[in-house]
């Protein structure tokens, strides 16, 4: 039972990495702002690169890569620390491309749990779900993330008036 839970947590963590990575790569301003609030300055290209790295790591987990699983655990440890610091300072975490998302202690605990689940999955033999199902699933996640970003972006910005 425990191996199945660890693997499930790891797959959820990987899917979240893919979704968050797409948002960060596409619109890095929320992450740049969240980092700036913690006195950490990064260029937009670095933030976009971080988003791409999240997508690659998340995708590699679905291929059964133990290195990617370890990287997922490490990323979520870093996220937990960052979110805890942002929560203490009452600033945004910038998650999922939203500059207004407040960092909360519960979020840091969730990130720590995702890290723990990922590290626990290293103790068991993690099966690959195979390349075709993984590609199909990740394609759906990426398409869903883009659609959600378009929907949220469209709702957050005023409609343009027709010229004519």
C-alpha positions, 0 to 999 in steps of 0.5 A: 500500500505505501509504495502505491501511495508514494508513487501516486504522490510522485505522479501528482507532484510531476503533473503539477510541475508540468502545469506550473512549468508551462505557466512559468515558461509562458508568463514568468512575471508572477515568478519574477515578482515573487522572487523579487519580493524575497530580494531575489532578482532573476531575468525573464529568460532565467524564469522561463528556463526554470519553467521549461526545466520543471516541464522536463523534470515532470515529464521524465518522472512519467518515464520512470526516471529515478533521477527525475524523481529525486529532482522532483523531491528536491524541487519541492523541498526548495518550493516548501522553503520558498513558500514558507519564507514568502508566507512569513513575509506575507507576499505572493508565491507566484504559483501557477503564474498568478502574482496575487496568490498569497503564500500560506503555511499550508502551501509550504506543508503541501510542498513538503509532503510532495517532496516526502512522497517523491523521496519515498518513491525512490525506495520502491521500484517505480514502474514506467507507465510507458512512452505512449501513455505518458506522452498522451497524458502529458499532452493533455496536461499541457493542452489543459494548462494552456487552455486554463492560462488563456481562460484565466488571462482572458478573464483577468484582462479587460476585453478590447474594443472593436475598431471600426 
